[in-house]
Amino acid sequence: MQMTKTTTAIIAAVIVIVIVAVIAMWAGGTSRTQTPTSATQAPTPTTTSPTQTVSTTQTPTQTTTTQTQTTPSVRGVLTGAGSTFIAPQLQAWSNILENATGGALAVNYQLTGSGAGISLFLNKKVDFGASDVPMPEDLYQKYKGQFVQFPAIIGSIVIAYNVPEIAYNKTGKYLNLTSEIIALIYMGNITQWCDPRIKAINPGLAAELPCKPIIAVHRSEASGTTAGFTLYLAKTVPQWNETVGWGLTVSWPIDKLGRGIGAQGNPRVAAAVLNTPYSIGYIEYAYWAVNKKEFDAKGGVAYIRNDNDGKYYFPTEESVAEGAAAALQRYAQKYGAPPAPDADWNPVSFELPNPPKGYPMLSFTYILLWKNYTAEGYPDAATRAALLREFFSWVLTEGQKPGNIVEGYIPLPSDVAKIGLEAVNSVKP
Amino acid sequence: MTSTRKVLNWIGMGLFVLLGVAATIPLFLIIIDIYSKGIDAINRLGGLWHFLTSEPPSPLSKSGGVGPPLIGTLYMTALGAIGGFALGFPLGVYIGEMRREKLANAARVGVNVLVEFPTITIGLFVYAVMGLVQDDLNRYILGPVSATLKAALGNSVFYNYVSWFVGPLDSFNAYAGAAALALVMIPYVALITASAYASVAQPLREAAYGIGGREFNALFIVMRKVVSRAVLTAALIGTAKIAGETAPLLFTAFGNNYYAPFTGSTGAVSLWIYAASETPYNVQIMSAYGAAAVLLTIILILFISARIKAIHD
């Protein structure tokens, strides 16, 4: 008997759903012709897209009279996607702003990778995109004038190593490295940790450096981190530029020698370095910063020589910010003006590594916004644009202050943030 | 002679027992690992109720939970299970009971292929279909429907509730996710239903048809007694399977860390586990373990109730 009831219930549920759907469709079809005037926000004949947005809920009643600011009387959750690197920081910004606005504004950010972020943005699947590389040149030409891009945060790449004999906890020293030595390691020319070229720039550690083969860890998938790392080597080491080049993925010479390890994503590269004695790897600053103790126990993170001023820089907030400022100065000198928000940012991205001074391996993470959300066919464009403007204006001002920055991220210099604000202000509903 | 046989028998049995133990060890290791780490994480992130209702933590948070993803998982799994059963069960009856028909054969082959499909391709398929129908669906059906609803409900509180479920769809939404999950579930239910109907004893089938009633009564009332257990188990196991799916949701529900309308990006516990485990921040990794414990609990409840039902009958 029990089964009869269950089956009947299921069949009844299905029938009810079908009937409701049919009635809803019928009501929807007739409502257009019968009661267009009774609805306060019924679709007007001029708008082709539905008026009520999907991811945002409009509050029909506005009771707050104390609001003097021009903050939009809308609530909603925006959706963005792209760079995995910026994700923790964007989530933190969103949570802080959500608490500050009493839940009126939040940004749902999903990690898809920079490439997917750009494509989801261009296909209008998400409200904004985030990418570790600027819009590629061919796509920039195609969509020129329709969108803006601006940096939201600075990232830097560190070289982490696992060599128990010279671990920071044991020796109190970190290794010195130059672009040339890093390139030669990844090309397979420097094979052992006790190589005289490494010893020469590390006099304090020369006696401890073991004669063990170097294992080089790299990313296995298309990655903005790989692009930043290989661009730095391509700009500083001619031999690397000729044989390997740079890009989201490259063909690693060390793999052919059997001493390379490919790992997917920053977390797995960090884990591979920690678990493989005598290995070296490049990871985003944040992934080292939060695991600093573990790296110090097994090895450490390298001082990198800036080839322009010859000084060795440790990856810190100050040295990275110094590098970013110097790189932008060089850009302004070269091109006559600082970059404009709707310009092609590829040249900027290209100027960033190997700056005149400061830590040399750095990159921006860019935010992509449409200039006109109505023209791009977004439903309820006014709400979306207002929310986006509010969010990113906050990100570029308050969001860059120390308490709102997650460990491992470097805030923008104020003149760079200004470019972003200009971009945000050019976004029209 | 007999003693050698006995020894060989013991050795043989011993090996089989060992194999059986070896097969269950990973299962228990996974359950123990997830619960020991997950329960600890839930306590440290603010307790069970807080964990089940609050938003996922950002790296700066001290506490957090899986509220929005959990609601998304429950909503999409429920819709997906209803859809999967509503289509899978009749399909199973068709290919199991009317197997002499030509189309039934084609359907069986199709379902057998579908069950082996990588679930991510099902997600991609729904994503592509969504891209094709989204504009028209919004313009001709959902736009007018939500406008009518808005007019009918006006400024009442209900409108805000209804707008969570009905309205023009974004590219990513809970309904696309539920559709993908339903597609994943259909072949499971269909195949188990089909084999259950095929296993009905021939005399019983003849008796059922021989009463002189309609075919509907023979199929769904007389024979149901025989197949009900298998079909219900299929429904529960199928639901348990789709509750934990990640791949079909990547392109359809997309994920959301906030409470937001189901017509836009919707979170799922499995998606949050994936996203959180990629970060270097301990608070997020802890929340992933807590989320895994919650998801495992949902699946174990479904699975155990399926077993209890089977034993009880």
Interface residues (C-beta under 8 A of the other chain):
Chain A: M3 T4 T6 T7 I10 A13 V14 I17 A24 M25 A27 G28 G29 S31 R32 T35 S38 A39 T40 Q41 A42 P43 T48 S49 P50 T51 Q52 T53 V54 S55 T56 T57 T59 P60 T61 G76 V77 T79 A81 T84 A87 P88 Q89 Q91 A92 S94 N95 I96 E98 A106 N108 Y109 Q110 L111 N123 K124 K125 V126 G265 N266 P267 A270 A286 Y287 V290 N291 P379 N404 V406 E407 G408
Chain B: E55 P56 P57 S58 P59 L60 S61 I82 F85 A86 N138 R139 Y140 I141 L142 G143 P144 V145 S146 A147 T148 K150 A151 G154 N155 Y159 N160 S163 W164 V166 G167 P168 L169 D170 S171 F172 N173 F220 I221 R224 K225 S228 L232 F254 G255 N256 N257 Y258 Y259 A260 P261 T263 G264 S265 A275 S277 E278 T279 P280 Y281 N282 Q284
